[in-house]
Amino acid sequence: MPIFIREAEVEQLLAMPDALRVIEDTFRDFGKGGAQNRPRQRIRAPQGVLHVMPAGWLARGYMGYKAYTAFKGDVRFYFHLFDSNTGAYLAIMEADRLGQLRTGAASGVATKYLARRDAKTVGIIGTGRQAEAQLQAVCAVREFETILCFSRDEGKRLEFAEKMSAQLGVRVEPVARAEEAIRESDVAIAMTTAAQPVILGEWLKPGAHVNAAGSNWATRREVDSAAVKRADAIFADSVEQARIEAGDLILAATENVIGWQQVQELSALVTGLAAGRANETAITLFKSCGVALEDVAAGSFVYEQALERGTGVEMPM
């Protein structure tokens, strides 16, 4: 019978190094035909939205879906896991922290393959819990000396800087303007709920890598068309899903800044079928939609750890 795994247990069972490893593994299998992903589906009600995201990591014997509702600022995440060989229901888990870690890990994998080896400075726009996971991930794949952070709320960015400095052992400096966070950064990260760009192309230094990770709506974007145009290499965790909901790329394509043939799969990068950084001055861009396959990868790891440690509550189904 399936087990139910609560949020606090997910927090204990899944750490960023684990998330990075399984996310990279699942994209490698995806590139080799051992996994399937389907774009997010949305049902709009008068007061909110239901989001459903299915995928299968068939090479590992798992398939599942995340379902979450967003109603007036109240969001509830649940992930459901099945055996892809027998169809057996394996687990249901609360999936807020799961989503933060897998989203951060996807950016971490992209940064591992695309950022300069000598990258020393990160600039991040956004200082929420998702931003924390972004920094945890990129700091696990590169040794940074300085992190510059900006958000509209001065108090929150000061608190974020203090917390993340202690957690990461890297100097995190709050800055007063978004441009200050990006101008000298080797890795630029956007993790916000903004509808309009928070990173402009004119701010990007030669050789910068950009992770645009906050938006998954066709009419919203965090990076402007100039940033997309300056990118020598553009990758997405799912090009199919990006064409539906990645406003950063959709709006740039609508403006004829890029063609969709320029957008490549992260899986192709991981498997070596696509080239990443061409040279030290090239600008690279990763558009993270946050795909279901990442949930299956992270959720299956949590499930295996729960079995090993005897965690979770059996459900009479």
C-alpha positions as CSV (number, residue, x, y, z in Angstrom):
1,M,0.0,0.0,0.0
2,P,1.2,3.6,-0.6
3,I,2.8,5.7,2.1
4,F,2.1,9.3,2.9
5,I,5.2,11.5,3.4
6,R,4.8,14.9,5.1
7,E,6.7,18.1,4.3
8,A,9.0,17.9,7.3
9,E,10.0,14.3,6.3
10,V,10.7,15.4,2.8
11,E,13.0,18.1,4.2
12,Q,14.9,15.5,6.2
13,L,15.2,13.0,3.3
14,L,16.2,15.2,0.4
15,A,19.3,17.4,0.4
16,M,20.5,19.6,-2.4
17,P,23.5,17.3,-3.4
18,D,21.0,14.4,-3.8
19,A,18.6,16.6,-5.8
20,L,21.4,17.7,-8.1
21,R,22.5,14.1,-8.7
22,V,19.0,12.7,-9.5
23,I,18.0,15.7,-11.6
24,E,21.1,15.3,-13.8
25,D,20.5,11.5,-14.0
26,T,16.9,11.9,-15.1
27,F,17.8,14.4,-17.8
28,R,20.5,12.1,-19.0
29,D,17.9,9.3,-19.3
30,F,15.4,11.7,-20.8
31,G,17.9,12.4,-23.6
32,K,18.4,8.7,-24.2
33,G,14.7,7.9,-24.4
34,G,14.4,6.5,-20.9
35,A,12.0,9.1,-19.6
36,Q,8.9,11.0,-20.6
37,N,7.6,14.4,-19.7
38,R,4.3,16.2,-20.3
39,P,3.7,19.9,-20.1
40,R,1.8,21.4,-17.2
41,Q,-2.0,21.5,-17.6
42,R,-4.1,24.1,-15.9
43,I,-7.8,24.3,-14.9
44,R,-8.9,27.8,-14.1
45,A,-11.7,28.3,-11.6
46,P,-13.2,31.7,-10.7
47,Q,-11.0,31.9,-7.5
48,G,-7.9,30.0,-8.5
49,V,-6.1,27.4,-10.6
50,L,-5.4,23.7,-10.5
51,H,-2.1,22.7,-12.0
52,V,-1.3,19.0,-13.0
53,M,2.1,17.8,-14.2
54,P,2.7,14.1,-15.2
55,A,6.0,12.4,-16.2
56,G,7.7,9.0,-16.1
57,W,11.3,8.1,-15.3
58,L,10.8,4.7,-16.9
59,A,14.5,3.8,-16.8
60,R,14.2,3.8,-13.0
61,G,10.7,2.2,-12.9
62,Y,8.8,5.3,-11.8
63,M,6.0,7.5,-13.0
64,G,3.9,10.1,-11.3
65,Y,2.3,13.5,-11.2
66,K,2.3,16.6,-9.1
67,A,-1.0,18.4,-8.6
68,Y,-1.2,21.7,-6.9
69,T,-3.8,24.5,-6.4
70,A,-3.2,28.2,-6.2
71,F,-6.2,30.1,-4.6
72,K,-5.8,33.7,-3.4
73,G,-2.1,33.2,-2.4
74,D,-2.7,29.8,-0.8
75,V,-0.8,27.1,-2.6
76,R,-1.0,23.4,-1.8
77,F,1.4,20.9,-3.5
78,Y,1.0,17.1,-3.6
79,F,3.1,14.6,-5.5
80,H,1.9,11.1,-6.4
81,L,4.3,8.3,-7.3
82,F,3.6,5.0,-9.1
83,D,5.6,1.9,-10.2
84,S,5.9,2.2,-14.0
85,N,6.2,-1.6,-14.3
86,T,3.2,-2.7,-12.3
87,G,1.1,0.4,-11.9
88,A,1.2,0.1,-8.1
89,Y,0.5,3.3,-6.1
90,L,3.7,3.9,-4.1
91,A,3.5,7.2,-2.4
92,I,1.8,10.6,-1.9
93,M,3.9,13.4,-0.5
94,E,3.5,17.0,0.4
95,A,5.7,18.7,-2.2
96,D,6.4,22.4,-1.5
97,R,10.0,21.8,-0.4
98,L,10.3,19.1,-3.0
99,G,9.5,21.7,-5.7
100,Q,12.0,24.2,-4.3
101,L,14.8,21.7,-4.3
102,R,14.2,20.3,-7.7
103,T,13.8,23.7,-9.3
104,G,17.1,24.8,-7.7
105,A,18.8,21.6,-8.8
106,A,17.7,22.1,-12.4
107,S,19.4,25.5,-12.4
108,G,22.4,23.9,-10.7
109,V,22.7,21.3,-13.4
110,A,22.5,24.0,-16.1
111,T,25.1,26.1,-14.3
112,K,27.4,23.1,-14.1
113,Y,27.4,22.7,-17.8
114,L,27.1,26.3,-19.0
115,A,28.8,28.7,-16.5
116,R,32.4,29.6,-16.8
117,R,34.7,27.4,-14.8
118,D,36.3,30.5,-13.2
119,A,32.9,32.1,-12.2
120,K,33.3,33.9,-8.9
121,T,30.3,36.2,-8.5
122,V,26.5,35.5,-8.5
123,G,23.8,38.1,-8.8
124,I,20.3,37.0,-7.8
125,I,17.0,38.9,-8.1
126,G,14.5,37.6,-5.6
127,T,15.0,36.7,-2.0
128,G,12.3,34.1,-1.2
129,R,12.6,30.4,-0.3
130,Q,12.9,29.5,-4.0
131,A,15.9,31.9,-4.2
132,E,17.5,30.1,-1.3
133,A,17.4,26.8,-3.3
134,Q,18.8,28.5,-6.4
135,L,21.9,29.6,-4.4
136,Q,22.3,26.3,-2.7
137,A,22.4,24.6,-6.1
138,V,24.8,26.9,-7.9
139,C,27.1,27.1,-5.0
140,A,27.3,23.3,-5.0
141,V,28.6,23.3,-8.6
142,R,30.9,26.3,-8.6
143,E,33.1,28.0,-5.9
144,F,31.8,31.5,-5.7
145,E,33.4,34.3,-3.7
146,T,30.6,36.9,-3.7
147,I,26.8,36.8,-4.0
148,L,24.9,40.0,-4.7
149,C,21.2,40.0,-4.0
150,F,18.3,42.3,-4.7
151,S,14.6,42.4,-3.9
152,R,12.1,45.2,-3.6
153,D,11.8,44.8,0.2
154,E,15.0,46.1,1.9
155,G,14.3,44.2,5.1
156,K,13.8,40.9,3.3
157,R,17.0,41.3,1.3
158,L,19.0,42.1,4.4
159,E,17.6,39.1,6.2
160,F,18.2,36.9,3.2
161,A,21.8,38.1,2.9
162,E,22.6,37.3,6.5
163,K,20.9,33.9,6.4
164,M,22.5,32.8,3.2
165,S,26.0,34.0,4.1
166,A,25.9,31.8,7.2
167,Q,24.4,28.9,5.4
168,L,26.7,28.9,2.3
169,G,29.9,30.3,3.8
170,V,30.0,32.8,1.0
171,R,29.7,36.6,1.4
172,V,26.2,37.6,0.4
173,E,25.8,41.4,-0.1
174,P,22.4,43.1,-0.4
175,V,22.3,45.8,-3.0
176,A,19.9,48.7,-3.6
177,R,19.2,48.1,-7.3
178,A,18.7,45.1,-9.6
179,E,21.3,46.4,-12.0
180,E,24.0,46.4,-9.2
181,A,23.4,42.7,-8.6
182,I,23.8,41.8,-12.3
183,R,26.4,44.1,-13.9
184,E,29.5,42.3,-12.6
185,S,28.1,38.8,-12.0
186,D,29.3,35.7,-13.8
187,V,26.1,34.0,-13.0
188,A,22.8,35.9,-13.0
189,I,19.6,34.4,-11.5
190,A,16.0,35.6,-11.7
191,M,13.7,33.9,-9.2
192,T,10.7,36.3,-8.8
193,T,7.0,36.6,-9.4
194,A,7.5,39.7,-11.6
195,A,5.5,40.2,-14.7
196,Q,8.0,42.5,-16.3
197,P,11.8,41.9,-16.8
198,V,14.0,42.2,-13.8
199,I,17.2,41.4,-15.8
200,L,18.1,43.5,-18.8
201,G,20.4,42.4,-21.6
202,E,22.4,45.6,-21.4
203,W,23.5,44.6,-17.9
204,L,25.0,41.2,-18.8
205,K,28.8,41.1,-18.8
206,P,30.6,39.0,-21.5
207,G,30.8,35.4,-20.4
208,A,27.8,35.6,-18.1
209,H,25.4,32.7,-17.6
210,V,21.7,33.4,-16.8
211,N,19.2,31.2,-15.0
212,A,15.6,32.5,-15.6
213,A,13.7,30.4,-13.1
214,G,10.7,32.2,-11.7
215,S,8.1,32.6,-14.4
216,N,6.0,29.9,-16.1
217,W,3.3,32.0,-17.7
218,A,3.3,32.9,-21.4
219,T,2.6,36.6,-20.7
220,R,5.2,37.1,-18.0
221,R,9.0,37.3,-18.2
222,E,12.0,38.0,-16.0
223,V,14.6,38.7,-18.7
224,D,14.0,41.1,-21.6
225,S,14.4,40.4,-25.3
226,A,17.8,42.0,-25.3
227,A,19.1,39.4,-22.8
228,V,17.6,36.6,-24.9
229,K,19.1,38.1,-28.1
230,R,22.6,38.3,-26.5
231,A,22.6,34.7,-25.5
232,D,24.9,32.6,-27.7
233,A,23.3,29.4,-26.4
234,I,19.8,28.9,-25.0
235,F,18.5,25.9,-23.2
236,A,15.2,24.9,-21.5
237,D,14.3,22.0,-19.3
238,S,11.6,21.3,-21.8
239,V,11.3,23.0,-25.1
240,E,7.8,21.7,-25.6
241,Q,6.7,23.2,-22.3
242,A,8.7,26.4,-22.9
243,R,6.7,27.0,-26.1
244,I,3.5,27.0,-24.0
245,E,4.5,28.9,-20.9
246,A,8.0,30.4,-21.0
247,G,7.1,34.1,-21.5
248,D,10.8,35.0,-21.5
249,L,11.2,33.0,-24.8
250,I,7.7,33.3,-26.2
251,L,7.7,37.1,-26.2
252,A,11.2,37.2,-27.6
253,A,10.2,34.9,-30.4
254,T,7.0,36.9,-31.1
255,E,9.3,40.0,-31.5
256,N,11.5,38.0,-33.9
257,V,14.4,38.3,-31.6
258,I,15.0,34.6,-31.7
259,G,13.6,31.5,-33.5
260,W,12.6,28.4,-31.6
261,Q,15.2,26.4,-33.4
262,Q,17.7,28.2,-31.3
263,V,16.3,26.8,-28.0
264,Q,17.8,23.4,-27.1
265,E,17.0,20.7,-24.6
266,L,18.8,20.6,-21.3
267,S,18.8,16.8,-21.7
268,A,20.9,17.2,-25.0
269,L,23.4,19.2,-23.0
270,V,23.7,16.6,-20.3
271,T,24.1,13.7,-22.7
272,G,26.7,15.6,-24.8
273,L,24.4,15.8,-27.9
274,A,24.4,19.7,-27.7
275,A,27.4,22.0,-27.2
276,G,27.2,24.4,-24.4
277,R,29.6,27.4,-23.9
278,A,31.4,28.2,-27.2
279,N,34.1,30.4,-25.5
280,E,34.8,32.4,-22.4
281,T,32.9,35.5,-23.6
282,A,29.8,33.7,-24.8
283,I,26.6,34.5,-22.9
284,T,24.4,31.4,-22.0
285,L,20.8,31.3,-20.9
286,F,18.8,28.5,-19.2
287,K,15.1,28.9,-19.1
288,S,13.6,26.8,-16.3
289,C,9.9,26.0,-16.6
290,G,9.9,23.6,-13.8
291,V,8.9,20.3,-15.3
292,A,7.2,17.2,-14.0
293,L,10.1,14.9,-14.7
294,E,12.1,16.9,-12.1
295,D,9.3,16.1,-9.5
296,V,9.4,12.4,-10.4
297,A,13.2,12.3,-10.0
298,A,13.2,14.1,-6.7
299,G,10.0,12.3,-5.4
300,S,11.3,8.8,-6.3
301,F,14.5,9.5,-4.3
302,V,12.5,10.7,-1.3
303,Y,10.3,7.6,-1.6
304,E,13.4,5.3,-1.6
305,Q,14.9,7.1,1.4
306,A,11.6,6.8,3.3
307,L,11.5,3.1,2.7
308,E,15.1,2.7,3.8
309,R,14.6,4.7,7.0
310,G,11.1,3.5,7.8
311,T,9.5,6.9,7.4
312,G,6.0,7.7,6.2
313,V,2.6,6.5,7.1
314,E,0.9,3.6,5.3
315,M,-2.4,4.5,3.7
316,P,-5.2,1.9,3.6
317,M,-5.9,2.0,-0.1
